[in-house]
Amino acid sequence: MAEITALHEILNDNPYFCPNNGKCLLVPLHSSLTNEEQNLVFKKTDKHVRKIVLSTNIAETSITIDDCVFVIDSGRMKEKRFDSNKNMESLETVWVSRANALQRKGRAGRVMPGVCIHLYTRHCFDYIFISQPVPEIQRVPLEQLLLKIKMLPYFSGDRIIEPPSNESITGAITRLQNLGAFNEFCDLTALGKHLASLPVDVRIGKLILFGTIFCCIDSALTIAACLSYKSPFCWMKVSSQGKHAGMSFANENFLSVKTLTTLADIKTQFLELLVDIGFVPRTIKLPRKLNIHGDNPRLLSAILCAALYPNIVKVLTPEKQYTHSISGAIPMNQKAEELKFETKEEKVVVIHPSSVNHNISSFPSPYLVYQEKIKTSRVFIRDCTLVPVLPLVLFSAGTIRVELYCGQFVVSLGDGWILFTVQSNQVAELLESIKQEFITLLEEKIKDPRMNLQTHPKGRRIVSTIVNLVTYG
């Protein structure tokens, strides 16, 4: 998208190509555009106006522009790669394959004679380009695939024509164990069986399951839909007043009604999936009691932590700077750019500029949870939110370790990467006890999805205790 935007600006500054000249119409085309903006590529222009489409490889196979006569093939494309060791996606600029090049050539003159201009040499095509694109199974996370395989009792890995690397498989297994979907023997847990039955990303699946357990299902479904599709502002409440009200709200806040409608449909689909596996009763309307904690932001960040762990960012605050005044030295306000962020694998990461947290200069908690880490010009964190320490204790994988250091009891998580102090050893033991009780309850609930935690005596006490700890702790 950055390259398309840059080229669009260059052509706009050119006296021949600029739209004001009336000779050309410049149309960008990429997946981040709204449906209305994407539809401009199919709009017919006047006889004396040339339409120029600046496109990603979405135009290579996904769509056909029937008035396309000339294709300029750069020979390059952006491709997602996944590093299982760093648990990070990267969007890399790579040469296309020979199959991609031939496909691009075929876009010219689909319905009339056309011309394709390739911006690379014959030698490059013959000896540098690979014959076929890298199979998707070798460059994407494998969690959902492994869950599906575990549900097939007679599946054998040697049937895969182009199998992924051992590092990718090992990394996916570790992430599934951190989620609680695999046990230490790589067998499916009860949670893993439910996540395998949900046709969504495993983290999204865990998010909506926990949203049901902690009675904040509507809010969890909204977050899950946004993480699965595109991020909008809140629109459902206004649109319930009528179609015109929803349209007006969207126009005033620069939102896409089609995007918002799609998100509403995704929420409905997620809810139907929960009904199918028995987590939500089959009623006409969503029971109000399943969303009594829907307006509790600390609880919502806690279940986000449960779903996305170990995707944790540590906030590193610089030393306090002071300035002199009449009343003495006073601390200076720190700036957002002075904060540093790191993950367990990457010592330097940056919050993406599109995030509302990008310009925050101080955080009440030294930890953030995130959905996606991606490498472009830098390593960026997307879709992140503040998470207090207690949810990290209650919802992280592994046991809690407590050590006495310089007279203070220090609790460590994540092989010592996450550290914090508690008042006494008893506090740490109580937290570990609550965590184990919740894990046992979770296993019972997942084995019997129709178990009502609001009426189950022990379940009600455990859930309410965790809610109170997260909310007021």
Backbone hydrogen bonds, N-H to C=O, Kabsch-Sander energy under -0.5 kcal/mol:
donor,donor_aa,acceptor,acceptor_aa,energy
5,T,1,M,-2.6
6,A,2,A,-2.3
7,L,3,E,-2.5
8,H,4,I,-2.5
9,E,5,T,-2.1
10,I,6,A,-2.1
11,L,7,L,-2.6
12,N,8,H,-2.0
13,D,9,E,-1.6
14,N,10,I,-0.6
14,N,11,L,-0.8
18,C,14,N,-2.0
21,N,18,C,-1.7
22,G,19,P,-1.4
25,L,50,R,-2.6
27,V,25,L,-0.5
27,V,52,I,-2.9
29,L,54,L,-2.4
33,L,30,H,-1.4
38,Q,34,T,-2.3
39,N,35,N,-1.8
40,L,37,E,-1.1
41,V,38,Q,-1.4
42,F,39,N,-1.3
43,K,40,L,-1.0
49,V,46,D,-1.6
50,R,23,K,-3.1
51,K,49,V,-0.5
52,I,25,L,-3.1
52,I,50,R,-0.5
53,V,51,K,-0.5
54,L,27,V,-2.4
54,L,52,I,-0.6
55,S,53,V,-0.8
56,T,29,L,-1.7
59,A,56,T,-1.6
60,E,57,N,-1.0
61,T,57,N,-0.7
62,S,58,I,-0.8
63,I,58,I,-0.7
66,D,64,T,-0.8
68,C,65,I,-1.8
69,V,67,D,-0.5
71,V,115,V,-2.2
73,D,71,V,-0.6
73,D,117,I,-2.8
74,S,72,I,-0.7
77,M,94,V,-2.1
79,E,92,E,-2.6
81,R,90,S,-2.8
83,D,88,M,-3.0
84,S,82,F,-0.8
87,N,83,D,-1.1
88,M,83,D,-1.7
89,E,373,K,-2.2
90,S,81,R,-2.7
91,L,375,K,-2.0
92,E,79,E,-2.3
92,E,90,S,-0.8
94,V,77,M,-2.9
94,V,92,E,-0.6
96,V,75,G,-2.0
98,R,130,I,-2.9
99,A,131,S,-1.2
101,A,97,S,-2.3
102,L,98,R,-2.2
103,Q,99,A,-1.9
104,R,100,N,-2.6
105,K,101,A,-2.3
106,G,102,L,-1.6
107,R,104,R,-1.5
108,A,105,K,-1.1
109,G,68,C,-1.4
110,R,107,R,-0.8
115,V,69,V,-2.4
117,I,71,V,-3.1
118,H,116,C,-0.5
119,L,73,D,-3.0
120,Y,118,H,-0.9
125,F,121,T,-2.0
126,D,122,R,-2.6
127,Y,123,H,-2.7
128,I,123,H,-0.5
128,I,124,C,-1.8
129,F,124,C,-2.1
138,Q,135,P,-1.7
139,R,136,E,-1.8
146,L,142,L,-2.6
147,L,143,E,-2.1
148,K,144,Q,-2.0
149,I,145,L,-2.4
150,K,146,L,-2.3
151,M,147,L,-0.9
151,M,148,K,-0.6
152,L,149,I,-1.7
155,F,152,L,-1.4
159,R,156,S,-1.7
160,I,157,G,-1.6
169,I,165,S,-1.7
170,T,166,N,-2.7
171,G,167,E,-2.4
172,A,168,S,-2.0
173,I,169,I,-2.2
174,T,170,T,-2.2
175,R,171,G,-2.1
176,L,172,A,-2.2
177,Q,173,I,-2.1
178,N,174,T,-2.1
179,L,175,R,-1.7
180,G,176,L,-0.8
181,A,176,L,-2.4
182,F,176,L,-1.2
183,N,187,D,-2.1
186,C,183,N,-2.0
189,T,181,A,-2.4
193,K,189,T,-2.0
194,H,190,A,-1.5
195,L,191,L,-2.6
196,A,192,G,-2.2
197,S,193,K,-1.1
198,L,194,H,-0.8
198,L,195,L,-0.5
200,V,198,L,-2.2
205,G,201,D,-2.5
206,K,202,V,-2.2
207,L,203,R,-2.0
208,I,204,I,-2.1
209,L,205,G,-1.8
210,F,206,K,-2.5
211,G,207,L,-2.0
212,T,208,I,-1.3
213,I,209,L,-2.0
214,F,210,F,-2.5
215,C,212,T,-1.2
216,C,211,G,-2.9
217,I,290,L,-2.2
220,A,216,C,-2.2
221,L,217,I,-2.6
222,T,218,D,-1.9
223,I,219,S,-2.4
224,A,220,A,-2.7
225,A,221,L,-2.4
226,C,222,T,-2.1
227,L,223,I,-2.5
228,S,224,A,-1.7
229,Y,225,A,-1.6
239,S,235,W,-2.4
240,S,236,M,-1.5
241,Q,238,V,-1.8
242,G,239,S,-1.6
246,G,242,G,-1.9
247,M,243,K,-2.3
248,S,244,H,-2.5
249,F,245,A,-2.3
250,A,246,G,-2.2
251,N,247,M,-2.4
252,E,248,S,-2.5
253,N,249,F,-1.6
254,F,251,N,-1.0
255,L,250,A,-3.2
257,V,255,L,-0.6
260,L,256,S,-2.3
261,T,257,V,-2.7
262,T,258,K,-2.3
263,L,259,T,-2.2
264,A,260,L,-2.1
265,D,261,T,-2.1
266,I,262,T,-2.3
267,K,263,L,-2.3
268,T,264,A,-1.8
269,Q,265,D,-2.2
270,F,266,I,-2.7
271,L,267,K,-2.4
272,E,268,T,-2.2
273,L,269,Q,-2.0
274,L,270,F,-1.9
275,V,271,L,-2.0
276,D,272,E,-2.4
277,I,273,L,-1.6
278,G,275,V,-1.1
279,F,274,L,-1.9
280,V,274,L,-1.1
283,T,281,P,-1.6
290,L,287,P,-1.4
291,N,288,R,-2.1
292,I,289,K,-0.7
293,H,215,C,-3.0
294,G,291,N,-1.6
296,N,293,H,-1.7
300,L,296,N,-2.1
301,S,297,P,-2.3
302,A,298,R,-1.4
303,I,299,L,-2.3
304,L,300,L,-1.8
305,C,301,S,-1.8
306,A,302,A,-2.1
307,A,303,I,-2.0
308,L,304,L,-2.5
309,Y,305,C,-2.1
311,N,308,L,-2.4
312,I,310,P,-2.2
313,V,368,L,-3.2
314,K,342,E,-3.3
315,V,366,P,-3.0
316,L,314,K,-0.6
316,L,340,K,-3.4
317,T,315,V,-0.7
323,T,330,I,-2.5
325,S,328,G,-0.8
328,G,325,S,-1.2
330,I,323,T,-2.6
332,M,321,Q,-3.6
338,E,335,K,-1.5
339,L,336,A,-1.4
340,K,316,L,-2.1
341,F,349,V,-0.6
342,E,314,K,-1.7
343,T,346,E,-2.7
349,V,341,F,-2.1
350,V,379,V,-2.4
352,H,381,I,-2.5
355,S,352,H,-2.4
358,H,355,S,-1.4
360,I,357,N,-1.1
368,L,313,V,-2.4
369,V,385,T,-2.7
370,Y,311,N,-2.0
371,Q,382,R,-1.2
371,Q,383,D,-1.0
372,E,382,R,-1.3
374,I,380,F,-2.3
375,K,89,E,-2.0
376,T,374,I,-0.6
376,T,378,R,-2.5
380,F,374,I,-3.1
380,F,378,R,-0.8
381,I,350,V,-2.5
382,R,372,E,-2.8
385,T,369,V,-2.2
387,V,367,Y,-2.1
392,L,388,P,-0.8
392,L,389,V,-0.6
393,V,389,V,-1.5
394,L,390,L,-2.5
395,F,391,P,-2.5
396,S,392,L,-0.9
401,R,412,S,-1.6
403,E,410,V,-2.3
405,Y,403,E,-0.7
405,Y,408,Q,-3.4
408,Q,405,Y,-1.8
409,F,422,V,-0.8
410,V,403,E,-3.4
410,V,408,Q,-0.7
411,V,409,F,-0.5
411,V,420,F,-3.3
412,S,401,R,-2.6
413,L,418,I,-2.6
417,W,413,L,-0.6
417,W,414,G,-1.5
418,I,413,L,-2.2
419,L,417,W,-0.6
420,F,411,V,-1.8
422,V,409,F,-2.3
428,A,424,S,-1.2
429,E,425,N,-2.2
430,L,426,Q,-2.5
431,L,427,V,-2.2
432,E,428,A,-2.4
433,S,429,E,-2.3
434,I,430,L,-2.7
435,K,431,L,-2.3
436,Q,432,E,-2.3
437,E,433,S,-2.3
438,F,434,I,-2.3
439,I,435,K,-2.2
440,T,436,Q,-2.2
441,L,437,E,-2.4
442,L,438,F,-3.0
443,E,439,I,-2.1
444,E,440,T,-1.9
445,K,441,L,-2.7
446,I,442,L,-2.6
447,K,443,E,-2.2
448,D,444,E,-2.0
451,M,448,D,-2.3
453,L,451,M,-0.8
455,T,452,N,-0.7
456,H,452,N,-1.9
460,R,456,H,-3.1
461,R,457,P,-1.6
462,I,458,K,-2.3
463,V,459,G,-2.5
464,S,460,R,-2.3
465,T,461,R,-2.2
466,I,462,I,-2.2
467,V,463,V,-2.5
468,N,464,S,-2.4
469,L,465,T,-2.4
470,V,466,I,-2.7
471,T,467,V,-2.3
472,Y,468,N,-2.8
473,G,469,L,-2.0
